[in-house]
């Protein structure tokens, strides 16, 4: 009887967990549908987002989704919404989850559509997180203590939208992504931004020349940026997509064209030239 009671308790707890997870995912889809451009409720529901172990400053869950082929040759981490006011970045990440489900193409995809949910759901949406930190200046690049402050005070003229924080990884959102990179060990990171309408790249392999209508235009290396930290310091290539608008997504056909071009480039850069990347730094 005790064993039967134990199994019944476990089954009840598991069912409660599933219901809670479903309710949480349903809530975030309510928010995404109301907030993001070109995102239907069906698109979000189909993405089947799940709460990760990460949370924002205000305690919002950071959602993610894994899409994995039966046979995988590479791991790719796709990040949207590092800057909360770049709404289109989170939208495109959700569209790409749908495309990944249809064509995983020997890839283990891990999507984080909105790394900065506090900035995204603020009114109005904000680039920075709830602590006023630009998450894309908060990663632990070499000499961060000196260079991040120097850049912010000089080049950025103390722009509050670009404040790097008091120390690297001071924010729960960047700490989560840093730890997720350690756990997942991606072969490639794709970081979706807006609104400059170009393609940027950091890494030791030949960069993609275009994704859809976006053409490669290097924008520089910044202290504390994800591209600098991962692509330059950790030797894990970073494709940075700058969509043309922060509030409007490209047409669905263009979103798919970018996706297909990414696949074509990955087949060449990440399979035929894997040796050029070298091992990841510990």
Protein Blocks (a to p, Z undefined) as FASTA:
>chain_A
ZZmmmmmmmmmmmmmmmmmmmmmmmmmmmmmmmmpghiafklmmmnopacdfbdcfkopa
cdddddddfbdcbdcdddehkbmklmmlmmmmmmmmmmmmmmnoopacdddfblblmlmm
pccddfbdfkopafklmbccehklmmmmmmmmmmnoopaklcgbjbehkbfklmmmmmmm
mmnopabdcddddfeopacdedjbdcdfbehjbccddebjcehiaklmmmmmnopacddd
ddfbfkbccdfklmmmmmmmmmmmmmmmmmmmmmmnopadZZ
